[in-house]
């Protein structure tokens, strides 16, 4: 079992998914969709890399709330 951080969407993240109106960079949207409250950060980073999203993007989402 991995000791990776498990992220979940904030209210702001859920609103972005539902309305697409929060101004999220379109390149980060697929990454936000991967954040589900079950996957560890290592899995999210691995899946994101498979679609061309760099690992630092997860920290950007975190910083943006």
N, C-alpha and C positions, 0 to 999 in steps of 0.2 A: 504494500500500500504506500502510496506517495504521501509525503508530508507537504505537498503543495497547498497553496492557499485556494480556498473555494470562494469564488465571487458570486454574488447575486446582483440582479439589477436593482437600482435605487428607484424611487418614484419617478425621478427625472428620466432614468433609462427606460422604464416602462412607458412613460408618456412619449418618448421619442419613437419607440417601436410602434406604438398605437397611432400616432398622429404624423410622424415624420416632420414635425414642425419645430424641433428644438435646435436646428442649425448644426446638427452633427455632421462632420465631414463624411461624405458618402463612402469613402474608403474604410471608415471605421464601423459603419452599420453592420456588415457581416460579422465583425468581431463582437459587437454588442449582442447580436443574435446568439452567438455561441455561449455567452454568459447565461447560465441557467440555474445556478445555485447547487449544482450537482457535480459538474466537472471541475477538476483541479486546474490551477493556472498552468501547470505543465502540459496538460491535455489541450487546453484552449490555445496555448502558444503553438503547440505542434499542429493542430488543425488550422490555425491561422496562417502558419508558414506554408501550408499546403495550398493556400489560395493567395499567396503573395503578400501577406501582411506581416510586417516585422514585429519582433517580440516587444519592443518598446511601446508599441501601440496600446497594449493592455495597461501599461502605466499611465499613458495619456488619457485613456478612458477613466481610469481611477481618479486622476487629478481633476478631470472635468466634472466629476460627480455623476 
